[in-house]
Amino acid sequence: MSPARGIVAGLFAVAAVLLAVVLLTGDSTREYRIVFQTAGQLVNDNDVQIGGRRIGAVKDIRLTDDNLAEVTVSVKKPYAPLHRGTTATIRATSISGVANRYVELSPGPTSAPALGDNAIIGEDRTTTIVDLDQIFNSLDEETSKGLQEVIRGFGTWYAGKGAEGNAAAKYFSPALTQTRLLVEQLNADRPALETVLTETSKVVATLASQAPTLTDMVSNANTTLGAIADENRSLAQALDYLPQTLRRGSTTFVNLRNALDDVDKLVAASGPATEDLAPFLAELRPLLETATPTFTDLSRLVRTPGANNDLTELLRTAPSLAAQGSKTFPDSVKALNASLPVLSFIRPYTPDLVGWLRDFGQSTANYDANGHFARVAPVFNAFSYDSGSNTLVPVAPANRKPGLQNGLQYIQRCPGAASQAPADGSAPWRDVSGTLDCDSSIVLPGP
């Protein structure tokens, strides 16, 4: 036999041995029995996955003697054998569909003992999927109706605002993460949380003892809101200016970031002052313990038998206020648009207003036997009281200024002329067009 023929014969022998090994060892899979509370709509041949990859399939589903679901699964090598500590969860590939469930395995550490073929993973190591219909079936009729109204309200709210909703959705994950951290922190300090709840109940009880006062407050609030609704046109005009105000406010907040560096220095300098905070909190604790009955009374304040005598009844009037507001807001936006030129005109007079407030405060800071040297009270005169109907009646705009008049002399100062002129010559201020009705030569005496 030639050397070449010997090599070929050896290769055939090796191939025959490998073929025998494959035929004798089979598909190299292991079967395990996993116990769940329910089968969660699993069917035979559903996936068994690890890390999103199919590594086996559901072989059989049986009902145990204690009415649990025993699911037999097969796991292929190299993922088999599984080790002690392995957990299993039934999950769904989508919200809707048929046979869309699978079993996700979280393998135990390889240092743990291996599980034998047909080993059982108990109920304490498994999690069953919860379907939406199970959640809805647990709700009573009143709660289900309220949930339907909430869902319809969200549909109305987000109608035509899909793009804005998608832009806001990216902030949900950080918000939920922070909420989870907050809940974990509250659970870590449960005694303190129980103390806060106890003290809160005392506060509620104290407020509930003032039920008649609360009833009057609800009635008066309803009257006040009705009077505000009568001014729907003015409110709508005011709301017209709101978007522009919000945009300017956003720009202001962006510019505020530059001040954060200085705030960091302030926080660092405030550190030593917090050393006395612990004794203060120790003295505050008796006060919180004394306030416990107040929280108890507060629960009665929120819900008390009877009509129009608690906060719940007050909140029930909110939908009617919302209905009125939907009619008044357009007119309020127009009112805001109409007031913008007035605000633009008086803006340069801000230094004069601040200077007047400062000087007025100095002139009335002293006391005599009768109190302050001077007293000033703002007069709005927007409503009058009707004792017959016990309501506030709006006063016509033309009748809201009786008793108010100009001084003996009208001085046409320019903006900024109420205080000494700065060195940079920025005041008195004159507009570029020269149409402002003021005299820049009228200034205060002195350097």
Secondary structure, DSSP 4 states (H G I P E B T S, - for coil): --HHHHHHHHHHHHHHHHHHHHHHHTT-EEEEEEEESS-TT--TT-EEEETTEEEEEEEEEEE-TTS-EEEEEEEETTTPSPBTT-EEEEEESSSS-SS-EEEEEEPPPTTSPBPPTTEEE-GGGEE----HHHHHHTS-HHHHHHHHHHHHHHHHHHTT-HHHHHHHHTTHHHHHHHHHHHHHHHHHTHHHHHHHHHHHHHHHHHHHTTHHHHHHHHHHHHHHHHHHHHTHHHHHHHHHTHHHHHHHHHHHHHHHGGGHHHHHHHHHHHTGGGGGHHHHHHHHHHHHHHTTHHHHHHHHHH--SSSS-SHHHHHHTHHHHHHHHHHHHHHHHHHHHHHHHHHHHHGGGHHHHHHHHHHHHHHT--EETTEES---------EEEETTTTEEEEPPGGGS-TT----SS---BPTTTTSPPPTT---S---TTS-S--BTT---S--
